[in-house]
């Protein structure tokens, strides 16, 4: 082989490597997996000898390369999404992952809260503080706080609600100080911040973070959770149903394999999620019998933003028809809708 041929082959492989590994400013989303929820949740001494099972569904997502971008543009149920449509402002990969894991933690809390309420069993809620999701560049907290921190005290007061923190910070203006006690990696640290203008906000002052509540729940019987590598809130409904299925003696699945999706809120409402068409495809491939889909309300504001928007259930139903699934797709607005459907369901076979 002469030198010219060797150079040509080398250039080809370099070009192939670029096409395969160069990361574009897009994500590729596609149907993910369908997983038995009992593999992730276990109630101490819970009822687990059921014939049916409850499954959560996922959407797979990864950074696009030139090759995966080209392939996704030609495949059904694959989508190409801009990074800016996925991440929040100034959010990097680490902060995005932290936010998704926090959503999953909140989903577990809400599912446990709703399940133990419905089962009329004891539980105790502890307010842990404010969970830092994002620190804005050039804001007061930049260089002091990190995503994943928990603010447990402010100006000597325990943060026992969002209102407590807002009452402390709202009267403060430019140059005022706020003394924080922050939990980071199971250690408490003290930070004193000078209030500054919030980056990107007109005439608003604060510490320049986005945050959410941090709460824990203690139950009897105890609930063990193993979801370290799963992010997002969309498993909430199925977590709730699985906990209830283990807390009560009867098999609420009636022997069926039941998949579903939907965020769960403390009042039992089932919230809208993204990528439901991909989850229908995933559940269909695993031969699920039933799929619970959020029947969310479409508001005027949502229609103004996207005139073609439709409820999760409408999208799920159309997807089911397109792929000719035999799976029964059931609309649910609340966890009680799902429980009522299961109660009237005839046992399988």
C-alpha positions as CSV (number, residue, x, y, z in Angstrom):
1,X,0.0,0.0,0.0
2,X,1.5,3.3,-1.0
3,X,1.6,6.4,1.2
4,X,-1.2,8.1,-0.7
5,X,-3.6,5.2,0.0
6,X,-2.5,5.2,3.7
7,X,-3.2,8.9,4.0
8,X,-6.6,8.5,2.4
9,X,-7.5,5.6,4.8
10,X,-6.3,7.7,7.7
11,X,-8.4,10.7,6.6
12,X,-11.5,8.4,6.2
13,X,-11.2,7.0,9.7
14,X,-10.7,10.5,11.2
15,X,-13.8,11.7,9.3
16,X,-15.7,8.6,10.6
17,X,-14.7,9.3,14.1
18,X,-15.9,12.8,13.8
19,X,-19.3,11.7,12.5
20,X,-19.6,9.1,15.3
21,X,-18.4,11.0,18.3
22,X,-18.6,14.8,17.7
23,X,-21.4,16.1,19.9
24,X,-23.9,18.4,18.4
25,X,-26.1,20.9,20.3
26,X,-29.1,18.5,20.0
27,X,-30.5,15.5,21.9
28,X,-31.9,12.4,20.3
29,X,-35.0,11.0,22.1
30,X,-36.4,7.6,21.3
31,X,-38.5,4.8,23.0
32,X,-36.7,3.6,26.1
33,X,-37.4,0.6,28.4
34,X,-40.4,-0.8,30.2
35,X,-39.5,-1.9,33.8
36,X,-41.3,-3.8,36.6
37,X,-41.8,-1.2,39.3
38,X,-41.4,-3.8,42.0
39,X,-37.7,-4.0,41.1
40,X,-37.3,-0.4,42.4
41,X,-39.8,-0.2,45.3
42,X,-40.3,-2.5,48.2
43,X,-42.6,-2.1,51.2
44,X,-41.3,-3.9,54.3
45,X,-43.3,-7.2,54.6
46,X,-45.4,-6.0,51.7
47,X,-47.7,-8.2,49.6
48,X,-45.6,-9.3,46.5
49,X,-47.2,-12.7,45.5
50,X,-49.3,-11.2,42.7
51,X,-49.9,-12.7,39.3
52,X,-49.9,-9.4,37.4
53,X,-47.4,-6.6,37.6
54,X,-47.1,-2.8,37.2
55,X,-44.5,-1.3,34.9
56,X,-43.0,2.2,34.4
57,X,-41.9,3.3,30.9
58,X,-39.0,5.5,29.9
59,X,-37.7,7.7,27.1
60,X,-34.1,7.2,26.1
61,X,-32.1,10.4,25.4
62,X,-28.6,11.1,24.4
63,X,-26.5,13.8,22.8
64,X,-26.7,13.8,19.0
65,X,-23.7,13.0,16.8
66,X,-23.8,13.6,13.0
67,X,-24.5,9.9,12.4
68,X,-27.2,9.6,15.1
69,X,-28.8,12.9,13.9
70,X,-29.0,11.5,10.3
71,X,-30.5,8.2,11.5
72,X,-33.0,9.8,13.8
73,X,-34.3,12.1,11.0
74,X,-35.4,8.9,9.2
75,X,-36.9,6.8,12.0
76,X,-40.4,6.7,13.5
77,X,-40.7,7.9,17.1
78,X,-37.2,9.3,17.1
79,X,-37.0,13.1,17.7
80,X,-34.2,15.6,17.4
81,X,-34.5,18.2,20.2
82,X,-32.4,21.4,20.7
83,X,-30.4,21.5,23.9
84,X,-32.1,24.9,24.7
85,X,-35.5,23.1,24.7
86,X,-34.3,20.6,27.3
87,X,-32.1,22.5,29.6
88,X,-32.9,25.6,31.6
89,X,-31.0,28.8,31.2
90,X,-27.3,28.5,32.0
91,X,-27.8,24.8,32.9
92,X,-25.0,22.4,32.1
93,X,-25.1,18.6,31.9
94,X,-24.4,18.1,35.6
95,X,-27.0,20.6,36.7
96,X,-29.5,19.0,34.3
97,X,-28.9,15.6,35.8
98,X,-29.2,17.0,39.3
99,X,-32.6,18.5,38.4
100,X,-33.8,15.3,36.9
101,X,-32.8,13.3,40.0
102,X,-34.5,15.8,42.2
103,X,-37.7,15.4,40.1
104,X,-37.4,11.6,40.7
105,X,-37.0,12.2,44.5
106,X,-40.0,14.4,44.5
107,X,-41.9,11.8,42.6
108,X,-41.1,9.1,45.2
109,X,-42.2,11.5,48.0
110,X,-45.5,12.3,46.3
111,X,-46.2,8.6,45.5
112,X,-45.5,7.5,49.0
113,X,-47.6,10.4,50.5
114,X,-50.6,9.6,48.2
115,X,-50.3,5.8,48.6
116,X,-50.2,5.9,52.4
117,X,-53.1,8.4,52.4
118,X,-55.2,6.1,50.3
119,X,-54.3,3.1,52.4
120,X,-55.0,5.1,55.6
121,X,-51.6,4.2,57.1
122,X,-49.3,6.4,59.3
123,X,-46.6,8.6,58.0
124,X,-44.5,11.6,59.1
125,X,-43.4,14.4,56.8
126,X,-40.2,16.4,57.6
127,X,-39.4,19.7,55.8
128,X,-35.6,19.6,55.1
129,X,-35.2,23.1,53.5
130,X,-34.7,24.4,50.0
131,X,-32.9,22.3,47.3
132,X,-30.7,24.3,45.0
133,X,-31.3,23.4,41.4
134,X,-29.3,26.0,39.5
135,X,-26.9,28.9,40.4
136,X,-27.0,31.8,38.0
137,X,-23.7,33.2,36.8
138,X,-22.8,36.5,38.3
139,X,-25.6,36.2,40.9
140,X,-25.1,36.6,44.6
141,X,-24.8,32.9,45.1
142,X,-22.3,32.3,42.3
143,X,-19.1,30.8,43.8
144,X,-20.8,30.1,47.1
145,X,-23.7,27.7,46.5
146,X,-23.8,24.6,44.2
147,X,-26.6,22.6,42.6
148,X,-27.6,19.9,45.0
149,X,-27.1,22.1,48.1
150,X,-29.9,22.3,50.7
151,X,-30.5,25.6,52.4
152,X,-31.6,24.7,55.9
153,X,-31.4,28.1,57.7
154,X,-31.5,31.7,56.8
155,X,-30.6,34.6,59.2
156,X,-30.8,32.2,62.1
157,X,-34.3,30.8,61.2
158,X,-34.9,27.2,60.3
159,X,-36.4,26.9,56.8
160,X,-39.6,25.0,57.4
161,X,-41.5,26.2,54.4
162,X,-41.2,28.2,51.2
163,X,-43.1,31.0,52.9
164,X,-40.5,31.2,55.7
165,X,-37.7,31.8,53.2
166,X,-39.7,34.3,51.2
167,X,-40.5,36.3,54.3
168,X,-36.8,36.5,55.0
169,X,-35.5,37.4,51.6
170,X,-38.3,39.5,50.1
171,X,-37.7,42.7,52.2
172,X,-33.9,42.6,51.3
173,X,-32.5,44.8,48.7
174,X,-29.1,45.5,47.0
175,X,-26.2,45.2,49.4
176,X,-28.1,43.6,52.3
177,X,-26.7,40.4,53.6
178,X,-28.3,37.1,54.2
179,X,-26.7,34.4,56.4
180,X,-27.3,30.8,55.3
181,X,-26.6,27.4,56.7
182,X,-26.2,25.0,53.9
183,X,-26.1,21.2,53.9
184,X,-23.6,19.8,51.3
185,X,-22.5,16.2,51.2
186,X,-24.0,15.6,54.6
187,X,-22.0,18.5,56.1
188,X,-23.3,21.9,57.3
189,X,-21.5,25.0,56.1
190,X,-22.1,28.7,56.7
191,X,-22.3,31.2,53.9
192,X,-23.0,34.9,54.0
193,X,-24.2,36.4,50.7
194,X,-24.7,40.0,49.7
195,X,-28.0,40.5,47.9
196,X,-27.5,41.4,44.2
197,X,-29.7,42.1,41.2
198,X,-30.9,38.7,39.8
199,X,-29.2,38.2,36.4
200,X,-31.6,38.6,33.6
201,X,-34.4,40.0,35.8
202,X,-35.5,43.6,35.7
203,X,-35.4,45.4,39.2
204,X,-35.5,42.1,41.1
205,X,-33.0,41.3,43.8
206,X,-32.1,38.1,45.5
207,X,-29.4,35.4,45.7
208,X,-29.7,34.2,42.1
209,X,-30.7,30.6,42.4
210,X,-33.6,28.4,41.3
211,X,-34.8,26.0,43.9
212,X,-37.5,23.6,45.1
213,X,-38.7,22.3,48.4
214,X,-36.9,19.4,50.0
215,X,-39.0,17.1,52.1
216,X,-38.7,13.5,53.4
217,X,-41.4,11.1,54.5
218,X,-41.1,8.4,57.2
219,X,-43.6,5.6,57.0
220,X,-44.8,2.5,58.9
221,X,-44.2,0.0,57.2
222,X,-40.9,1.3,55.8
223,X,-40.5,1.8,52.0
224,X,-37.2,1.0,50.4
225,X,-36.4,2.7,47.1
226,X,-33.6,2.0,44.5
227,X,-33.8,4.5,41.7
228,X,-30.4,6.1,41.8
229,X,-29.9,6.1,38.0
230,X,-33.4,7.1,37.0
231,X,-34.4,10.8,36.5
232,X,-37.6,12.8,36.0
233,X,-41.0,12.8,37.5
234,X,-43.0,10.6,35.1
235,X,-43.0,7.4,37.1
236,X,-45.0,8.9,39.8
237,X,-48.4,7.3,39.0
238,X,-46.9,3.8,38.6
239,X,-44.9,4.2,41.9
240,X,-48.1,5.1,43.7
241,X,-50.0,2.1,42.3
242,X,-47.1,-0.3,43.1
243,X,-46.9,1.0,46.7
244,X,-50.7,0.5,47.1
245,X,-50.5,-3.0,45.5
246,X,-47.9,-4.0,48.1
247,X,-49.7,-2.3,51.0
248,X,-53.0,-4.1,50.5
249,X,-53.7,-7.8,50.5
250,X,-55.5,-8.1,47.2
251,X,-53.8,-8.0,43.7
252,X,-55.0,-4.7,42.3
253,X,-53.6,-5.7,38.9
254,X,-56.1,-8.6,38.6
255,X,-53.4,-10.6,36.9
256,X,-52.7,-8.1,34.1
257,X,-49.4,-6.5,33.0
258,X,-50.1,-2.8,33.4
259,X,-47.8,0.0,32.2
260,X,-48.3,3.7,32.5
261,X,-46.9,7.1,33.0
262,X,-47.7,10.4,34.6
263,X,-46.4,12.8,37.3
264,X,-48.2,12.4,40.6
265,X,-49.0,15.4,42.8
266,X,-49.8,15.4,46.5
267,X,-53.5,15.7,45.9
268,X,-53.5,12.6,43.7
269,X,-53.7,14.5,40.4
270,X,-51.8,12.9,37.5
271,X,-49.8,15.4,35.5
272,X,-48.7,15.7,31.9
273,X,-45.3,14.2,30.8
274,X,-43.2,14.4,27.7
275,X,-42.6,11.7,25.1
276,X,-45.7,9.6,25.7
277,X,-45.8,8.3,22.2
278,X,-42.4,6.7,22.7
279,X,-43.6,5.1,26.0
280,X,-46.6,3.6,24.1
281,X,-44.2,2.1,21.6
282,X,-42.0,0.7,24.4
283,X,-45.0,-0.8,26.3
284,X,-46.4,-2.3,23.1
285,X,-43.1,-4.1,22.4
286,X,-43.2,-5.6,25.8
287,X,-46.8,-6.9,25.2
288,X,-48.4,-4.9,28.0
289,X,-52.2,-5.5,28.5
290,X,-53.1,-2.0,29.8
291,X,-51.5,1.5,29.7
292,X,-52.6,4.4,31.9
293,X,-52.1,7.8,30.1
294,X,-52.6,11.2,31.7
295,X,-55.8,12.8,30.5
296,X,-54.5,16.4,31.2
297,X,-56.4,19.6,30.6
298,X,-55.2,21.8,27.7
299,X,-55.5,25.4,28.7
300,X,-55.9,28.5,26.5
301,X,-52.3,29.6,27.4
302,X,-51.0,26.2,26.2
303,X,-52.9,26.6,22.9
304,X,-51.6,30.1,22.4
305,X,-48.1,28.7,22.8
306,X,-48.7,25.7,20.5
307,X,-52.0,25.5,18.6
308,X,-51.4,21.8,17.8
309,X,-51.0,20.7,21.4
310,X,-53.1,17.8,22.6
311,X,-53.5,15.9,25.8
312,X,-51.2,13.0,26.7
313,X,-54.1,10.6,26.3
314,X,-55.0,11.9,22.8
315,X,-51.4,11.4,21.7
316,X,-51.2,8.0,23.3
317,X,-54.5,6.9,21.6
318,X,-53.3,8.0,18.2
319,X,-50.0,6.3,18.6
320,X,-51.7,3.1,19.7
321,X,-53.8,3.2,16.5
322,X,-50.8,3.9,14.4
323,X,-48.8,0.9,15.6
324,X,-52.0,-1.3,15.8
325,X,-51.5,-2.2,19.4
326,X,-53.9,-4.6,21.2
327,X,-53.0,-2.8,24.5
328,X,-55.9,-1.0,26.2
329,X,-55.0,2.7,26.6
330,X,-56.9,4.2,29.6
331,X,-57.2,7.9,30.3
332,X,-56.6,9.0,34.0
333,X,-56.9,12.4,35.6
334,X,-56.2,11.2,39.1
335,X,-54.8,8.1,40.8
336,X,-58.4,7.4,41.8
337,X,-59.4,7.1,38.2
338,X,-56.8,4.3,37.8
339,X,-57.9,2.6,41.0
340,X,-61.6,2.8,40.0
341,X,-60.8,1.3,36.6
342,X,-58.8,-1.6,38.3
343,X,-61.6,-2.2,40.8
344,X,-64.1,-2.8,38.1
345,X,-61.7,-4.8,35.9
346,X,-62.5,-8.5,35.5
347,X,-59.6,-10.8,36.5
348,X,-57.5,-12.0,33.6
349,X,-58.5,-15.5,32.4
